[in-house]
Amino acid sequence: MKVFKFGGASVRSADAVRNMSSIVKMHQQDQLIIIVSSMDKTTNLLETIYSKQFNHTDFNQSFDELTQFHKEIVRELMGDRQMVDSSINTLFTELRKTLRVDYKDYSFGYDQMICLENSYPPVSSTITWFR
């Protein structure tokens, strides 16, 4: 059994995701566990967004930056702009819903945000498109 973990800079662009895919394909005859965590910039932007939300300041610019970052990569990989936008918009709509919760405890709210980042099902579905 082989375990591969990709995240951060190793999935920072469409080319990096393609490279990840080629690495996995080289080992497709093996039993694999593949872990894909957040793309480059994602955790930092989510931390910025959550901090601004918690402090009741405008986070829209950071939110838009995060959304565009992901859309650009997925559009380059998939090519179908309408499907990509629909899928990404659904994901980020759910993220906005999470941001509407007014957590009284910063750490608890932060943990909720980071858990969402690393476990939200559409992210897993998105990765399977690249096989």
C-alpha positions in Angstrom: 0.0 0.0 0.0 1.2 3.5 -0.8 0.0 6.8 0.7 0.2 10.0 -1.2 -0.6 13.4 0.3 -0.9 16.4 -2.0 -1.7 20.0 -0.9 -0.5 23.5 -0.9 2.1 24.2 -3.6 1.7 20.7 -5.0 -1.8 21.6 -6.2 -1.3 25.4 -6.7 -2.2 25.4 -10.4 -3.7 23.4 -13.2 -0.2 22.2 -14.2 0.4 21.1 -10.6 -2.9 19.2 -10.5 -2.0 17.5 -13.8 1.3 16.5 -12.3 -0.4 15.1 -9.3 -2.6 13.1 -11.6 0.4 11.7 -13.5 2.0 10.6 -10.3 -1.1 8.8 -9.2 -1.4 7.1 -12.6 2.2 5.9 -12.4 1.1 3.9 -9.4 -2.4 2.9 -10.4 -1.5 -0.8 -10.2 -0.7 -0.4 -6.4 -3.2 -0.1 -3.6 -3.3 3.6 -3.0 -4.6 6.0 -0.4 -4.6 9.5 -1.8 -5.1 12.5 0.4 -5.7 15.9 -1.2 -5.7 18.9 1.1 -6.2 22.6 0.4 -4.7 24.3 -2.7 -2.1 26.9 -2.3 -3.4 30.1 -0.6 -6.6 28.5 0.5 -5.9 28.2 4.2 -4.4 31.6 4.5 -7.3 33.2 2.6 -9.9 31.3 4.7 -8.1 32.6 7.9 -8.2 36.1 6.6 -11.9 35.8 5.6 -12.9 34.3 8.9 -10.9 36.9 10.9 -12.7 39.7 9.0 -16.1 38.1 9.5 -15.5 37.6 13.2 -14.5 41.2 13.6 -17.5 42.3 11.5 -15.4 43.8 8.7 -15.9 43.4 4.9 -14.4 40.1 3.7 -15.8 40.2 0.1 -12.6 41.0 -1.6 -10.7 38.1 0.0 -13.7 35.8 -0.6 -13.8 36.8 -4.3 -10.0 36.2 -4.6 -10.5 32.7 -3.1 -13.4 32.0 -5.5 -11.5 33.2 -8.6 -8.4 31.3 -7.7 -10.3 28.0 -7.6 -12.4 28.8 -10.7 -9.4 29.6 -12.8 -7.7 26.4 -12.0 -10.7 24.2 -12.5 -11.7 26.0 -15.7 -8.3 25.3 -17.1 -8.6 21.7 -16.2 -12.2 21.1 -17.2 -12.8 23.6 -20.0 -16.6 23.6 -19.5 -17.0 27.1 -18.0 -20.7 26.7 -17.3 -20.3 23.4 -15.4 -17.3 24.7 -13.5 -19.0 27.9 -12.5 -22.1 26.0 -11.4 -20.1 23.5 -9.3 -17.7 26.1 -7.8 -20.6 28.5 -7.0 -22.4 25.8 -5.1 -19.3 25.1 -3.0 -18.8 28.8 -2.3 -22.5 29.3 -1.5 -22.1 26.7 1.2 -19.0 28.5 2.5 -20.9 31.8 2.7 -23.6 30.1 4.7 -21.0 29.0 7.2 -19.7 32.5 7.4 -23.2 33.8 8.4 -23.0 32.0 11.7 -22.0 34.4 14.4 -19.6 32.3 16.6 -19.0 33.9 20.0 -15.8 31.9 20.4 -13.1 32.7 17.7 -11.3 29.4 18.1 -14.5 27.3 17.7 -15.6 29.2 14.6 -12.1 29.0 13.2 -12.1 25.2 13.7 -15.5 25.0 11.9 -14.1 26.9 8.9 -11.0 24.7 8.7 -13.0 21.5 9.0 -15.2 22.7 6.1 -12.1 23.4 4.1 -10.7 19.9 4.5 -13.8 17.8 4.4 -16.4 19.3 2.1 -17.7 16.6 -0.2 -17.8 18.6 -3.5 -14.0 19.0 -3.2 -13.6 15.2 -3.4 -16.0 15.1 -6.3 -14.0 17.7 -8.1 -10.8 15.7 -7.8 -12.4 12.6 -9.3 -13.1 14.6 -12.5 -9.4 14.7 -13.2 -8.8 11.0 -13.4 
